C-alpha cells in the first residue's frame, strides 16, 4: 500500500485520551451534559441555508432516508454476493433516524472520499462490511445490556457474515474497525481510521442537526428539544478534535460552522431555548 504520508502523520501512533469515555451506550447516542459557557459562536454565511431545512420535518426526514436504489450508485460492488446480503440486512433491520441504514450508507461513502483525498488505499471489503454493520448492536436482538454497542458488534459480526462469502481472513480487521468507530476511540489501521472519521463527521454540520432533532420525542419524553440541543453542543465540544485524518480535518471547519450557526440561531429564536 502506497501512502502519501507516514502513518504517524495521520494519527496511527497517537496516544490520545478519550474525550468522553462513557459517551455512548447501545441504547443512547449521547450523554446529556450542560454546555460550557462562552461567547456566542460566529455566524458563518456558508451555513445560512441550514435553518429552513432543519425546521421542516419533511426536509429532515428526506435527508435521513436514503433509498437503497440511490445508495447503489455510490458503491463499487456489483450488487451481488455478500455485499448485497449485507446491504439488504442493514436496510431491513437498522431502522433509526440517527444511526440507521442511511447513516451506514453515508459512513461508507464519506470514508471512501476521505481516503481518496489522502491518497490512501483501503481494503474495501473491510470498509464496506464495517460501515454497514458497525451499529448492529444498537438494535434488538443484537443489543446487549451494559455492553457498549461497538464492542458487542465487533464481537458478533461474524455471526451475520457466516455463509455469505465474506473473506474470513479479514474478520479481525473488520472487528477492529467496528470496535473503534466511535469518535472517542483510537482507530488502528486505515479502514478503522477512515470509518472513525466519517462516523465522527456525521455528528456535525447539517446532517448532525437533522439526526439529533429527529430523535426528539414528539410526546414530550426524552430527549426533548432542550436535551437535543445539549447533545448537539456536546458533539460540537468534543467531536472536532477527534477527527484524525488530513482529509477529515479539512472538512471539520465547515461542518463545525454550520452547527455553531444553527445553535446560535436557535437560541436567538427561542429566548435561549425557553420556548423550544
N, C-alpha and C positions, 0 to 999 in steps of 0.2 A: 504494500500500500504506500503510495507516494503522498506525503503531506507537504503543504506549502509552508508549514511552520512546525516547530517542535511540539511534542505532546504537552510539555510543561507550559508552553505559552498559551494553550487553550484550557489549562486548569486540570490536566490529568494528574499532576502530583501535588495538588493543593491539599492542605490540611485545614479545611475551613470548618469552623464550628457552626453547627446547625442554628439557623436564625430562630427557629421555633420547633423545638424537639418534639413537642406533643401537639403540633398544629393540626394534624389531621387524624381522623379515625375513619373506619369504614362506614360509619353512619353520619358523619358530619364533614362538611367541606372546609370549615374554618372554626377557630375559636373566636368567641366574641370578646374582643378586648377594647378598652376605651382608647380612642385615638389620642396620640400625643398632641399637646397644644402647640400652636405655632402660627406663623403668618399665613394668610390665605395663599393658595397656590396661584402662580401667574396664569393668566388666560393665554391659551395658545390658539391662534386662529385656525390652525390645521384641524383642530378638533371641533370647530364651530358647528359642524353638521351632526354631531353626536346626539345632542339633546332631543331633537324631534324624533330620531329613530328609537331611542330607548323609552320615550314617553308613550309610544304607541304599541300596545300589546301585540297587535298583528305583526308589526315590524320586528319585535323581539323574537316572536315565535318563528318567523321566516328565517331569521339569522341562525337560529339554533337548530332548525330542522333541515337537514341536508338529505335529499332523496338519494337512494342508492345509485340510481342511474347517473346522476350528476357526479357522484364520487368516483365512479369508474373511470372517468376521463382523466383523472389525476394520477392514476396508478399505472405501474409498469406491467402488472400481471395481466395475463390473457383472459382472466375471468373464469378460469377452470382450475381444478385441482384443489390443493389445501387452502390456497388464498381465498377462493370463492367460499369454501366451507367456513373459514374463519370470519370473513366479512359478513356472511349471512347469519352466523351465530351472533355476532356483535349487534347487527341490526335488529335481530329478533329479541334478544334478552336484555340489552342495555338501554333502558328507557328512563331517561332523566334529562331535564333541560340543561344541566350544568356539566355532568360527566357521563353522558350517554353516547350513543353511536356517532352523532355528528362531531362531538369532541374528539373521538378516536380518529375520524377522518381528518380533521384539522391538524391534529398532532402529527399524523403520518406525512401529510403534505408539507407542513411547515418544517419538520425535521429534515426532510429531503432538500428543501430550499436552502436552509441554513448550511447544511453540509456542502452543497454545491457551491454556495457563495464562498466558503472557506477552502474549496478545492480538496475536500476530504472524501475518500471513497468509503461508503458504508456497505455492510452486509445487509442487503435489502430484505432478505428472508427474516433476519433477526428483527430489523426495524419494523417491518410490516406486522409481524405477529405481536411484538411488544406494543405497538401503537393501538392495535385493535383489541388487545386483551388486558392492558395494564390496569384497568379499573374493575375487572370482573368480580373481585371480592368485595366491591361496594354494593353488590346486588345479591339477593337471595337466588338460589340456595348456597351460593359460594361464600357469602358473608359469614365471618366468624367473630363472635362476641369477644371483645377485649384484645383483638389482634388487628394490627394495622393492615389496612386493605392491600397495601403494596407488598408487604411481607407474605400475606396469605396468597395473593395472586401469584407471586413468584414461586411459592411452594407447590401450588396445584395446577399450574398452567399446562403441564404435560398431560394431565388427565383429559383436557379438552382437545389437545392436538394428537392424542394417540389414535393411530389408524387413519390419519388424514393425509399422510405423505410428507409432513413437515420433516426436514432433515434432523434426525435425532441428535446428531453430533453438535448441533447448535443450541441445544436446550439450555446449557449452562450460561451461554452468553445472553440468551433470552431472559433467563431468570434474573441475571444481573441488571439488565436494562429496566425490567419491570420493578425490581426492588428499589431502585434509586430514581424513579421517575419524578418524585415529588421535589419541589424546589429547595426544600430544606435538607436534602440529602446530597451526598457527594458521588456523582457518577464516575465509573471507571470504564474506559473504552469508548470508542467513537459512537457506537449505536446508543449506548446509555447516555452519553453527553448530549447528543442532539435531540433525543426524546425528552430528556430532562429540560432542556431549554425551550423546546416547543411547548411542553406542558406548562412551564412557568409563564411564558408569554401569553398563553391563552387565558390567564387570570388578569391581564392588563388590557388597556385600550377599550374600544367599543365592545368587543366581544366579551371581555371580562365583565363589563357592566351588564350586558344582556344576560350572561349566565347567572350572575348573582341575583339580579332583580327577578328573574324567572323563578327563583326559589321561594320568593315571598309567599307566605300562606294567605290566601285571599279571605280566610275566615278570621284572621287576627291572631293565629297561632304563631309558632316560631319556625323560621325567622319572620319578624315583621319588618316594616320599612326601615326603621332606625337600626335594627340589628343588621340588615343587609348593608346599610351604609358603613357600619363599623367593620363588617367583613371586607368591604372594598378598601377601606382605609388601612386595614391590616395588611392586605395584599400590596397596597401602594408603599407601605413602610418596609416590607420585608422581601418582596419578590425581586425588584430590580437588581439588587446587589448579588442575587443568586443566579442570574443568567451569566453563564461562564464562557461560552464560545465567542470568538470575534464577531461572527455574523449575528449571533443572538444579541450581543451587547449593542450592536449598531441599530437594532430595532427597538431597544428599550426607550430612548428619549421620546419618540413619537407616541408610543403606547402609554408611557407614563404621563405625558402631557394631556392626552385625551382623557385619562382617568381623573387627573387633577382638575381639569376643566369641568368635567361632569360634576364632581363632588362640590366644587366651589359654586357652580350654578345652582345645584340642587339645594344647598344650604341657603343661598340667597333667595330662592323662590319658595321656601317652606318655613321661613322665620327660624332658621337654624334647626330644621327638622321638627319643630314643634307641631307643624301642620302637615306632616308627612303621613 
